[in-house]
Structures are given as structure tokens and as C-alpha cells.
Amino acid sequence: MTNRTELAENQEKKDSPQKISGVASARRTTSERSTSKRKFLKFALLAGGAATLALAWPRGVNASSLDKSSTSLVSSKTNGKQSTLKLSRVFQFKDRKTGAPQISAFPETDPQGESPLEIRMKHFTEIENFSFMGFVLAHETGGTNPKPISTITGMQVPDNEFQKLVDLAQTERVNDEQLGDTLLDVGINWEHFVASNNDQLIPAEPTKIKDPVMQAKIDSLDQITEALVAEVNLRSIDERRESREGGRHRSY
């Protein structure tokens, strides 16, 4: 009997002013939930990366070593410092001049390991971390103004399929969230292409495989992912500089 009474009361209240007000409040908090969702995603992804099967041993990447990548944004203005508690060699740091968040360049050397397979596993774990961190930063930067992807201008990759993707991307304009989504798509493909070919690894060079056609695809995805992370870094600096100078502000 009590349940029926409560049900009837709830039915009478469904169109009440309080109910309508509650709906309006829920709509007003949509953007707040979106921001919280991205923060949670960042925490979950980074925590998940730390718990992956076999992560790289700490190697202390610093700003001076980041300029090995042709797409990195490294200069005396950066302050790259890795947390002592982080196992992967990719990390986020702040640009020394603007304070803008940046993602470190992807390591040029193989991770340490006791076997070729362990080294390869740590390698694709770093690919995953690198891609996810760039994805999260792009969404946090959040610029809604579509722009060209400057870091892929004139890029040539060894695989014809992925060269077509690059050629198409050179004609497109994307906002920051679209850039992050593209980065995640390409980066996860890179990771999976590496992880699915463990049986073909070269023992003396475990991050490479015997199949030259498949290796060309892996190398292409590598180049594109690093270029997209570099674009995320550039946009992060631009957003921070605009905010500090009191110029045009981006919409979030």
C-alpha cells in the first residue's frame, strides 16, 4: 500500500515546477560533467597504463634528450622532468616559458628488458601511454576553432595506405578535440600493429619485425602519431600564450 501511494505522489510531481527546475539544472551542468569526465578519463588511463603487463624501467628522460625526435617541440624553453614514481619513459611536463602542458617526445632508444619479447612489450606499452596522454591533453586544451594540422605538412611515410591518410589530413581543418580523437585512433593502430607481430620480432632489434611490408606500416603509424602529438603540444602552448596575453580566448 505504501509503495502504491508513493508511486502516485511521484506521478503527480512529474510536471511540477520543482521537476522542471531540476531538468534545467541538469542541462546547465552538462559542460561540468564533460570536464569531470575528461579528468576521470585521464586518471583512469594513466593508472591503467601503470598497471599494464610490463612497463619500461625508469630511464630518466629529460629535456635535452627530447630533441632526438624530428617532431618534438624541445628547446631551452622547456622543463622536462619525469616523476620518480613513473615507470614509462613518456611523461607530461610544462613549457618553461608559458607553463603550458606538454607531452615528451617518444623515446628513440629501446626500453630495457631481460628478453627481446619483454623489450617489445614495454615498447608497445609506451606507445599506448604516449597516445593516451596526447589524447587527454588535446581534450583538455579544448579549442573549438578548426585549424590545419601544421606538423604533417609535406610529410612522407613509407606505406602507401597511410600516405593517403596523411595527404587527406593535409587538406582538413580540425579542432582540438577532433585532433585528439584522430591521435588516439592512429596511436592505438600503431600499438596494435606492433603487439600483433610479436612472433616476427628480430631478436637483435626487438622493436622491429622481419616482414618489411608490415614494418613499413608500423613506421608510418609511428611518424603520424608523433606528428599529431607535436601538434597537440603546439596548440597547448598557443592556448596558454593567448590566455596570458589577454587576447582571444577559446571556447570550452
N, C-alpha and C positions, 0 to 999 in steps of 0.2 A: 504494500500500500504506500509506504514512504517513497519508494522508488518511482511509482507512478505519479505521485504528487510533485516530486522534484522534476520529473520529465515534463509535466505540464507547465510548471513555472518557467523552466528553461525555454520551452516553446513560445511562451508569451513574451519573453525578453529578447527574442531573436532579432526583432526590428526596433529595439529600444534605442534612445539616444546614446546610452552608455555603450551599447554594442557597436553602433556606428562609429562612435569616438574611438573605440578600441581598434576597429579596422583601419581608421585613418592613422592612428599611432603606429600600427604595424607597417603601413606603407611608408611612413616617414622614416622608419628605422631600416629600410631596405639597404641603403648605402652603408649604414653602420654594420649590418650583418655581413655585407660583402667584404668590408675591410677586415672584420674579425675572422671571416672565413679564410682570407688570404693569409692572415697571421697564423691561424691554426695550421693551414697547409704548409707554411714554411717550417713551423716547428715539427710537424709530423714527418715531412720529407727529410729534414736534416737528422732527426732522431732515427728514422728508419735507415738512412744511409750509414749511420754509425753502427748499426746492428747487422749490417749485411755480412754475408758469409765470411769474406776475407778482405779486410781493408788494408790499405797501404800503411807501412810503418812510417812514423814521423820522420820527415827529412828536412824540415825547416826551410821551406821555400820562402825567399824574401824578395823584396822589390828588385834587387839587382839581377835576379835570375829570370824575371818575368819577360825581359826584352828578347828572349830567345824565340818567342812566337811572333810571326810576321803580322798577326792581327791584334796583338796585345796593345794596351794603352799605357805603357810604362814610361816614366820619366822621373826626374828628380822631384817632381811634384807629388809623387805617390808615397804612401806609407804602408807597405805590405808587411803584415806581421801575422803569423799563424798562432792560433791558440795552442798551448801545450797539451790540451786535452783532446785535440782533433787529430784523428788518425790519417784521414785522407789528405793528400797534398794540394787539393784545391780549397780555397777559402775566400771569404769576403773580407775586404779591408776598406779603408776610407782614403779618398783622394786627398793628398796633403793640402792642396790649395783651396779646394771648395768644400771638403768634408763629405763629398758625395760617395755613397756606397759603390764599391767596385768588386768585380769577380776576378780573381787571379788568373793568369794565363795557364792554359793546360800544360802539365809537365812534359818537357821534351825527352826526359830520360825515363827508362822503365822503373817501376817500383821495385823494391827489394823483395826477395822471396826465396824459399828453400828449394823450390822446384819450378820448372817452366810453367806448369799449369797454375800454380799459386800466383806467379807474377802476372799471368794473363787475367786471372780472376780479379786481382787487385786493379789491374788496368781498366777493366770494364766497370768496376765499381767507381773509379774516379770519373769515368765518362758520365755515369749516372748522376753523381754528385754535381759535376760541372754543369750539366744540362738543367737539373732541377734548380740549382742556385741562380742561374741566369734567368730561368722562367719566373721564379719568385721575384727577383729584382725588377724585371720588366713590368710585372703586375703592380709592384709597389710604386714604381716610378709613375705609371698610370696616365701618361699623356694621351689625350684623345685626338690630337691633331695628326692625321696621316702624313707620313713623310717617306721618302725613298730610303732604302737600306744602303747607306753610303759605303759600308765596308765590303760589299760584294761587287762594287763597280769594277768591271773588267776582269773579274775572277774567272780562271780557267781550272777545271778539275779533270782528272783522268778518265772518269766514267761518262759515257755519252748520255745515259739516262739522267744522271744528276746534273750534268751540264745544262740540259734542257730546263731543269728546275731553277738553276741559277739564272739562266737567260730570262726566264719568266719573272723571277723575283726582281730583276733589274728594272722591269717596267712597272712594278707595283709600288704603291704607297701604303704603308701600314701604320696604325697607331701602336702605342707601346704594348698594350695587351695582346694585340694580334702578333706583334713581333715575338713576344714571349711564348705564345701558343705555337708559332712556327718553329721557334728554337726547340721547344720540348718535343715536337714531332720529329724533327731531324735528329736531335740528340738521342732520343730513345731508339730510333732506327740504327744509329751508329752503334750504340751499346749492344743491341740485339744481333747486328751483323757480326760483331766481334764475338759475342758469347755463344753464338750458334756454330762457330767454326773452331772450337777448341781442339777437335780431333785432327785439324790440319796445321796446328801450330808448328813453327820451326824451333826446335829446342834451343839453338844458339841465339835466337831472336824471337822470343815467345809472343811478342805483340804483333808479329807478322805471321801470315799463313802461306802455304805452298801454292794455292790457286791464285794466279795473277789477276784473273778477271774479277774474282770476288775481292781481292785485296785492293784493286782499283776503286771498287765501290766503297770499301771501308775508308780509304784515304780521302775520297771525295766527301763523304759524310763528315769526316774529321774536319776538313777545311771549311766546310759550310758552317758547322756548329761553332767553331772558333770565331769565324767572322760574325756570326749572329750575336755571340756573347760580347764581342768587341763593340758591336752596335748598341747593345744594351748599356754597356759601360759609358759610351759617348752620350747617350740620351740621359743617363743618370747625372752626369756632370752638367749637361746643358740645363736640366731641370733645376739643379741646385744653384747654378750660377744665376739663372733668371730669378729665382726666389730671393737670393741675396741682394741682387741689384734692384729689386723692386719693380722689375719690368713685367712683361706679360706672364700671367700665372696660368698654369694648366688646370684643366677641369678634372675632377676625380669622381 
